[in-house]
Structure formats: structure tokens, C-alpha cells
């Protein structure tokens, strides 16, 4: 008899991960849409909203390593279920403030507290998703799977600008937050019922799918990392450089996420509907880049080897992002600026998957911790963008803030010269 074909439960896992990250980022970025259209100038200042964005990011960042430990201890199934339920509740609570009639000027302190709790709820999202992919997919398919998952996050962000704006126009901002938070809460429950940590733990996965995931050796889905394991992450030179590079990547990404609609509306003087459409186009371009970049990284890895293939993706993507962003600020036609920013964000997106695939591969036994360290660096640098961008913009102009981000992006690409992805078998996997 011919060998049985692998079942496709791993693609159900990817589909649910896409749903989780889509809704999580919709809820995460909705605050910036509400900030731009309902809060800034109606009781809260630019600087106060920048601090509200920062409150999420600072808790999210400094809680990341404990979150990585939690992912490895609980497994990605329960870690991600908790994320969906917790962040959904926090998003709904934001709306409850308005349902109770609290004036915008009185929202500042409550928003700081709720956004801090939302940051704590979100810490397992991306490290948990990357850990799940590393447990369900062979190395040759992980970048594509990670690219699809992260593309789902970007589609969620892109849809937030017109989608949450539409909800606010129809329902006002309080009910818009309650509805979007409830959707994520339900998705977290669905994931908890239908997911498993790896193919060995899922009743619908056959032996062929289990063997496929274990091509490079089976990795235990759960582990209790020690302090020595945590300190060992910082002795992994490639992982440290990867983390710094992801910080540079995230600085550019967060500048776009939190301030691009405001820049389009107030610097380029695009009307509200046009600025939403432009922000949607730019962010969707990055989503496409993530899926394409993940697929391309896997193919280049087969042809050139993992080190050369991923370096080529990083050099090309981050270099083009910096160049195209500079081109955008040097032109005055709004349509051309949107096209330049869209292409720049597409190029940046092609690099996303290789960060997560590489981090999980560098420390396969403690993949949650490794991905958490990656995200700690990413957000540690990235969270400066929401805070510094308006400061630079007011002092030197908003174009100068984008030029600074271009320089940071170029440095991040060059760091890949010192990053050496390695096969999981080399790290003592069973």
C-alpha cells in the first residue's frame, strides 16, 4: 500500500491563527483610529494620545519574556486562548467608558490603565503563533506559514482604518469598541476548543502529518525554562543581533501603524475618508509583502541555503523600504506619496516571516522564549516611534520623522550580516 498522505490539520491551525491575529490587531489599532478622529482635539492632545499608545507598548514589551516562559510552560494552545479572551475584554472595557458617558477629556487616566492591561493580555500573541507554527510545520514550510499569519495581522490593521471608522460612524466609538472586543473574545474560545499544541496532541492529525512536522526532530511542545535557559538566550549572538534588527524593523512599522493616518490627514491635508483609504492601501501592501516574502524565503532557502536566502530577503526588503520612504517624502503629489509608502511597506513586509522562523529555529526547545526575546527587542525599539514621532515632527517637521525611520531601517538590514540561522537538529532536538 502507498504511504498515507498527511492530513491538513496544520492549515486549520494557520487559519485560526490568522483569525486570532486579525482580530487582535483590529482591536489593538482601533485606539489610534478613535484617537485620530474622536479624541485628539476633542479633549485629548497629541502628546496625551502618544502616551496612551505608549502605555500599551511598554507593558507589552516588558512583559514579553515572562510571556515567552508562559508559552513554553502552557503550550501555545492555552497561551493564545488566554490572549484572545483577555484582550477582547480590555477592548470592550474601552467602549464601556463611553457607554457610561465619560467625557473625552476625562478618558486619559482610564485609557492609560486599560491600554496597559491590554498590553499585558497581548504578550503571548506573536511569540505563541510563531511557536505553534514551529511545532506544526517542517522547516521548509515555516516561513510561508509565518508569512500568512503575520499577513493576517496586517490585514486586520488595514481593515481597522475603514472598518472601525465605519463602526464609529454607525454606532459611535463606545459600541464600536464593545463589538470588536466581543468578536475577539469569541475567537479565543474557538481556538481553545479546536487547537492543539502540536500534531501529536490533535486527534484529527494522522501519523503522516505528525512525521512531517518532526522532519528535523520532534520538539517537546512544553518545557519549564530555567533562569539558565533565559540567560542563555543572551549568549546566542545570532538571536541578539536578530532581536536588534527586529527592533529597527518595528520602529518603522510602528511609525506607520500609529501615525500614518494622522500624517495623511494633517500634513498632506487629505480628507478623512481619503486618509482612511490611503492608510488601508499602505497597510494591505505590507500584508501582501508578508505572504510573498514568507513563500520567497522558503524557496530561496532551498536554492541558496537558509543563511544566504534570508539575508537576501532582509537586505532587499529593508533597503527598499528605506529608499522608497525617502522618495515619498521628496515628492509633493499626495497620490505619488501614497504609492511610494505602499511600495515601501510592501518591501518591509517581505522581511517579517524570516524573523519569526529564525528565532524559533535558533532555540527550538525554548521557542516561546526566543520569540518573546525577539518581540521584546522589536517593541523595545518600536515603542519609541509613537512617542518620538510627534516630538520630531513638531521640532523638525513630519518628513524629518520619516527620514529618521529610514536610517533606522537601513541599519537593521545591515545587522543580518552577523545572523546565522541554524538547523534545529544542531541544537540538540530529539
C-alpha positions as CSV (number, residue, x, y, z in Angstrom):
1,X,0.0,0.0,0.0
2,X,1.2,3.5,-0.7
3,X,2.0,5.6,2.4
4,X,-0.9,7.7,3.7
5,X,-1.0,11.3,2.8
6,X,-0.6,13.8,5.6
7,X,-3.8,15.3,6.9
8,X,-4.1,19.1,6.7
9,X,-4.9,20.0,10.3
10,X,-1.8,22.3,10.2
11,X,-3.7,24.5,7.8
12,X,-6.6,24.7,10.1
13,X,-4.2,25.8,12.8
14,X,-2.9,28.5,10.4
15,X,-6.4,29.6,9.6
16,X,-7.3,30.0,13.2
17,X,-4.0,31.8,13.9
18,X,-4.9,34.2,11.1
19,X,-8.3,34.8,12.7
20,X,-6.7,35.5,16.1
21,X,-4.1,37.9,14.9
22,X,-6.6,39.6,12.6
23,X,-9.0,40.4,15.4
24,X,-6.2,41.1,17.9
25,X,-4.7,43.7,15.7
26,X,-8.0,45.2,14.7
27,X,-8.7,45.8,18.5
28,X,-5.1,46.9,19.1
29,X,-5.1,49.6,16.3
30,X,-8.7,50.7,16.8
31,X,-7.5,53.0,19.5
32,X,-5.4,55.0,17.0
33,X,-8.4,55.4,14.7
34,X,-10.5,56.6,17.6
35,X,-7.6,58.8,18.7
36,X,-7.2,60.5,15.3
37,X,-11.0,61.0,14.7
38,X,-12.7,61.3,18.1
39,X,-10.1,62.0,20.9
40,X,-7.3,64.3,19.6
41,X,-8.6,67.9,19.5
42,X,-11.8,66.9,21.4
43,X,-10.4,66.8,24.9
44,X,-7.0,65.0,24.5
45,X,-3.8,66.3,22.9
46,X,-1.4,64.6,20.5
47,X,1.1,64.1,23.3
48,X,-1.6,62.5,25.6
49,X,-2.6,60.1,22.9
50,X,1.0,59.3,22.3
51,X,1.3,58.3,26.0
52,X,-1.8,56.2,25.7
53,X,-0.3,54.3,22.8
54,X,3.0,54.0,24.7
55,X,1.2,52.6,27.8
56,X,0.2,49.5,25.8
57,X,3.6,49.1,24.3
58,X,5.7,49.5,27.4
59,X,3.7,46.8,29.3
60,X,3.6,44.6,26.2
61,X,7.3,44.9,25.8
62,X,8.5,44.3,29.4
63,X,6.0,41.5,29.9
64,X,7.3,39.7,26.8
65,X,9.9,37.4,28.4
66,X,7.5,36.2,31.2
67,X,5.0,35.7,28.4
68,X,7.5,33.6,26.4
69,X,8.1,31.4,29.5
70,X,4.3,31.0,29.9
71,X,4.0,29.9,26.2
72,X,6.6,27.2,26.7
73,X,5.1,26.1,30.0
74,X,1.4,26.1,29.0
75,X,1.9,25.4,25.3
76,X,0.6,27.7,22.5
77,X,-3.0,26.4,22.7
78,X,-3.8,27.8,26.2
79,X,-1.4,30.7,26.0
80,X,-3.2,32.1,22.8
81,X,-6.7,31.3,24.2
82,X,-5.9,33.5,27.2
83,X,-4.7,36.2,24.9
84,X,-7.9,36.3,22.9
85,X,-10.2,36.3,25.9
86,X,-8.1,38.9,27.8
87,X,-7.6,41.4,25.0
88,X,-11.2,41.1,24.0
89,X,-12.3,42.1,27.5
90,X,-9.9,45.0,27.5
91,X,-11.2,46.3,24.2
92,X,-14.8,46.1,25.3
93,X,-13.9,47.9,28.6
94,X,-12.6,50.8,26.4
95,X,-16.1,51.2,25.0
96,X,-17.7,50.8,28.4
97,X,-16.0,54.1,29.4
98,X,-18.0,55.9,26.7
99,X,-21.2,53.9,27.3
100,X,-21.2,55.3,30.8
101,X,-21.0,58.8,29.4
102,X,-17.4,59.7,30.4
103,X,-16.3,62.9,28.6
104,X,-13.3,62.6,26.3
105,X,-11.2,64.9,28.4
106,X,-11.7,62.5,31.4
107,X,-10.6,59.4,29.4
108,X,-6.8,60.0,29.8
109,X,-6.1,58.1,33.0
110,X,-8.7,55.3,32.4
111,X,-7.3,54.8,28.9
112,X,-3.7,54.6,30.3
113,X,-4.8,51.8,32.7
114,X,-6.9,49.8,30.2
115,X,-4.3,50.0,27.5
116,X,-1.7,48.8,30.0
117,X,-3.9,45.8,30.8
118,X,-4.4,45.3,27.0
119,X,-0.6,45.2,26.6
120,X,-0.3,42.5,29.3
121,X,-3.0,40.4,27.7
122,X,-1.3,40.6,24.3
123,X,2.2,39.4,25.2
124,X,1.7,35.8,24.0
125,X,0.2,36.7,20.6
126,X,3.1,36.7,18.1
127,X,5.5,34.5,20.1
128,X,2.7,32.0,20.6
129,X,1.7,32.0,17.0
130,X,5.4,31.5,15.8
131,X,5.8,28.7,18.4
132,X,2.7,27.0,17.1
133,X,4.0,27.2,13.5
134,X,7.4,25.8,14.5
135,X,5.6,22.8,16.2
136,X,3.2,22.1,13.3
137,X,5.3,22.7,10.2
138,X,8.6,21.4,8.9
139,X,11.4,23.9,8.4
140,X,10.9,24.1,4.7
141,X,7.3,25.5,5.1
142,X,7.6,27.6,8.2
143,X,8.4,31.0,6.6
144,X,5.4,30.7,4.3
145,X,3.1,29.8,7.3
146,X,4.5,32.6,9.4
147,X,4.1,35.0,6.5
148,X,0.4,34.1,6.2
149,X,-0.1,34.5,9.9
150,X,1.6,37.9,10.1
151,X,-0.2,38.9,6.9
152,X,-3.4,38.3,8.7
153,X,-2.3,40.7,11.4
154,X,-1.6,43.4,8.7
155,X,-5.0,42.8,7.0
156,X,-6.6,43.3,10.5
157,X,-4.7,46.6,10.8
158,X,-5.6,47.7,7.3
159,X,-9.2,46.9,7.7
160,X,-9.2,48.8,11.1
161,X,-8.9,52.2,9.4
162,X,-12.0,52.0,7.2
163,X,-13.7,49.2,9.2
164,X,-13.5,50.7,12.7
165,X,-14.1,54.1,11.2
166,X,-17.3,52.8,9.7
167,X,-18.4,51.2,13.0
168,X,-17.8,54.6,14.8
169,X,-19.8,56.4,12.1
170,X,-22.7,54.0,12.6
171,X,-22.6,53.1,16.3
172,X,-20.3,55.8,17.8
173,X,-17.0,54.8,19.3
174,X,-18.2,53.2,22.6
175,X,-20.3,50.5,20.9
176,X,-17.7,50.0,18.2
177,X,-15.1,49.0,20.9
178,X,-17.6,46.7,22.6
179,X,-18.5,44.9,19.4
180,X,-14.9,44.4,18.2
181,X,-13.8,43.2,21.7
182,X,-16.6,40.7,21.8
183,X,-15.6,39.2,18.4
184,X,-12.0,38.6,19.7
185,X,-13.3,37.1,22.9
186,X,-15.3,34.5,20.9
187,X,-12.4,33.7,18.6
188,X,-10.2,33.0,21.7
189,X,-12.8,30.4,22.8
190,X,-13.0,28.8,19.4
191,X,-9.2,28.4,19.3
192,X,-9.2,26.8,22.8
193,X,-11.7,24.1,21.6
194,X,-10.2,23.3,18.1
195,X,-6.5,23.8,18.5
196,X,-3.7,21.6,20.0
197,X,0.0,22.3,20.8
198,X,1.3,20.1,18.0
199,X,0.1,17.3,15.7
200,X,0.8,14.6,18.3
201,X,-1.8,16.2,20.5
202,X,-4.6,16.6,17.9
203,X,-7.0,13.7,17.3
204,X,-7.6,14.7,13.7
205,X,-3.9,14.7,12.6
206,X,-2.7,11.4,11.2
207,X,0.8,9.8,11.7
208,X,1.9,11.2,8.3
209,X,1.2,14.7,9.4
210,X,3.0,14.1,12.7
211,X,6.0,12.7,10.9
212,X,6.0,15.7,8.5
213,X,6.2,18.2,11.4
214,X,9.0,16.2,13.0
215,X,11.2,16.1,9.9
216,X,14.1,17.8,11.7
217,X,13.4,16.0,15.0
218,X,10.5,16.2,17.4
219,X,10.4,19.2,19.7
220,X,8.6,18.9,23.0
221,X,5.6,21.3,22.9
222,X,6.0,22.3,26.5
223,X,9.0,23.0,28.7
224,X,9.7,24.7,32.0
225,X,12.6,27.0,31.2
226,X,15.1,27.8,34.0
227,X,16.9,31.0,34.7
228,X,19.9,29.5,33.0
229,X,17.8,28.9,29.8
230,X,16.8,32.6,29.9
231,X,20.3,33.9,30.4
232,X,21.4,31.5,27.6
233,X,19.3,33.5,25.1
234,X,21.6,36.5,25.6
235,X,24.7,34.4,24.8
236,X,23.2,33.4,21.4
237,X,24.9,36.0,19.2
238,X,22.6,35.5,16.2
239,X,19.5,35.7,18.4
240,X,20.7,39.0,19.9
241,X,21.5,40.5,16.5
242,X,18.2,39.3,15.1
243,X,16.4,41.0,18.0
244,X,18.2,44.3,17.4
245,X,17.4,44.1,13.7
246,X,13.7,43.4,14.5
247,X,13.8,46.5,16.7
248,X,14.8,48.6,13.7
249,X,12.1,46.9,11.6
250,X,9.5,47.6,14.3
251,X,10.4,51.3,14.7
252,X,9.4,51.9,11.0
253,X,6.4,49.6,11.3
254,X,5.0,51.3,14.4
255,X,5.5,54.8,12.9
256,X,3.2,53.7,10.1
257,X,0.7,51.9,12.3
258,X,0.1,54.7,14.8
259,X,0.7,57.9,12.9
260,X,0.3,57.3,9.2
261,X,-3.4,58.2,9.0
262,X,-2.7,61.4,11.1
263,X,0.2,62.3,8.8
264,X,-2.0,61.8,5.7
265,X,-4.8,63.8,7.2
266,X,-2.9,66.7,8.7
267,X,0.3,67.0,6.7
268,X,-1.0,66.0,3.3
269,X,-4.4,67.5,4.0
270,X,-6.3,64.5,2.8
271,X,-10.0,64.4,3.9
272,X,-11.0,61.9,6.5
273,X,-12.4,59.3,4.0
274,X,-9.4,59.6,1.7
275,X,-6.9,59.3,4.6
276,X,-8.6,56.1,5.7
277,X,-8.4,54.7,2.2
278,X,-4.7,55.6,1.8
279,X,-3.9,54.0,5.2
280,X,-5.8,50.9,4.2
281,X,-3.9,50.7,0.9
282,X,-0.5,51.1,2.5
283,X,-1.1,48.6,5.2
284,X,-2.6,46.0,2.8
285,X,0.6,46.4,0.7
286,X,2.6,45.2,3.7
287,X,0.2,42.2,4.2
288,X,0.8,41.1,0.6
289,X,4.5,41.6,1.2
290,X,4.5,39.3,4.2
291,X,2.8,36.4,2.4
292,X,5.0,36.8,-0.7
293,X,8.2,37.2,1.5
294,X,7.4,34.1,3.5
295,X,6.9,32.0,0.4
296,X,10.0,33.5,-1.2
297,X,12.2,32.9,1.8
298,X,11.3,29.2,1.8
299,X,12.1,28.9,-1.9
300,X,15.4,30.9,-1.6
301,X,16.3,28.7,1.4
302,X,16.0,25.6,-0.8
303,X,18.1,27.2,-3.5
304,X,20.8,29.2,-1.6
305,X,20.6,27.8,1.9
306,X,18.9,29.3,4.9
307,X,21.6,31.9,5.7
308,X,22.0,33.3,2.2
309,X,18.3,33.2,1.4
310,X,17.2,35.0,4.5
311,X,19.9,37.6,4.3
312,X,19.0,38.4,0.7
313,X,15.3,38.9,1.8
314,X,16.4,41.2,4.7
315,X,18.9,43.3,2.6
316,X,16.4,43.7,-0.2
317,X,13.3,44.4,1.8
318,X,14.7,46.7,4.4
319,X,16.9,48.6,1.9
320,X,14.0,49.1,-0.5
321,X,11.8,50.3,2.4
322,X,14.3,53.0,3.4
323,X,14.8,54.1,-0.2
324,X,11.1,54.2,-1.2
325,X,10.2,56.1,2.0
326,X,12.8,58.7,1.3
327,X,11.4,59.0,-2.2
328,X,8.0,59.5,-0.8
329,X,8.9,62.5,1.4
330,X,10.7,64.1,-1.5
331,X,7.6,64.4,-3.7
332,X,4.6,66.7,-3.1
333,X,1.9,64.9,-5.0
334,X,-0.3,63.0,-2.4
335,X,-1.1,60.1,-4.8
336,X,2.6,59.6,-5.6
337,X,3.4,59.7,-1.8
338,X,0.8,57.0,-1.1
339,X,2.2,54.8,-3.9
340,X,5.8,55.3,-2.5
341,X,4.7,54.5,1.0
342,X,2.7,51.5,-0.2
343,X,5.7,50.0,-2.0
344,X,8.0,50.8,0.9
345,X,5.6,49.0,3.3
346,X,5.3,46.0,0.9
347,X,9.1,45.7,0.8
348,X,9.3,45.9,4.6
349,X,6.6,43.2,4.9
350,X,8.7,40.7,2.9
351,X,11.1,40.5,5.9
352,X,8.6,39.7,8.6
353,X,8.4,35.9,8.3
354,X,12.1,35.4,8.4
355,X,12.5,37.0,11.8
356,X,9.9,34.6,13.5
357,X,11.2,31.5,11.6
358,X,14.8,32.2,12.5
359,X,14.1,33.0,16.2
360,X,12.2,29.8,16.8
361,X,14.9,27.8,14.9
362,X,17.7,29.2,16.9
363,X,16.3,28.0,20.2
364,X,13.9,25.1,19.4
365,X,13.5,23.7,22.9
366,X,12.6,27.2,24.2
367,X,11.0,28.6,21.1
368,X,8.4,30.7,23.0
369,X,11.2,32.4,25.0
370,X,13.3,33.0,21.9
371,X,10.4,34.5,20.0
372,X,9.5,36.6,23.1
373,X,13.0,38.0,23.2
374,X,12.7,38.9,19.6
375,X,9.4,40.7,20.2
376,X,10.9,42.4,23.3
377,X,13.6,43.9,21.2
378,X,11.1,44.7,18.4
379,X,8.8,46.5,20.8
380,X,11.6,48.0,22.9
381,X,12.8,50.0,19.9
382,X,9.4,50.1,18.1
383,X,7.5,51.6,21.0
384,X,9.7,54.7,20.7
385,X,8.1,55.6,17.4
386,X,4.6,56.5,18.7
387,X,6.4,58.6,21.4
388,X,9.2,60.3,19.4
389,X,7.4,60.8,16.1
390,X,5.2,63.7,17.2
391,X,8.2,65.2,19.1
392,X,10.4,65.1,16.0
393,X,7.5,66.2,13.8
394,X,6.8,69.3,15.8
395,X,10.5,70.2,16.1
396,X,11.7,69.5,12.6
397,X,8.7,68.6,10.5
398,X,6.9,65.2,10.0
399,X,9.1,64.5,6.9
400,X,12.1,64.5,9.2
401,X,10.5,61.9,11.5
402,X,10.2,59.6,8.4
403,X,13.8,60.2,7.4
404,X,14.9,59.1,10.9
405,X,12.9,55.9,10.5
406,X,14.6,55.3,7.1
407,X,18.0,55.5,8.7
408,X,17.0,53.1,11.5
409,X,15.6,50.6,8.9
410,X,18.8,50.6,6.9
411,X,20.9,49.8,10.0
412,X,18.5,47.0,10.9
413,X,19.1,45.4,7.5
414,X,22.9,45.5,7.8
415,X,22.7,43.6,11.1
416,X,21.8,40.5,9.1
417,X,25.4,40.2,8.1
418,X,26.1,38.7,11.6
419,X,23.0,36.5,11.8
420,X,23.5,32.8,11.1
421,X,20.2,30.7,11.0
422,X,20.9,27.1,12.0
423,X,19.1,23.9,11.6
424,X,17.1,22.7,14.7
425,X,19.0,19.4,14.8
426,X,22.2,21.3,15.6
427,X,20.6,22.5,18.9
428,X,20.0,19.0,20.4
429,X,16.5,18.4,19.3
430,X,15.3,14.8,19.8
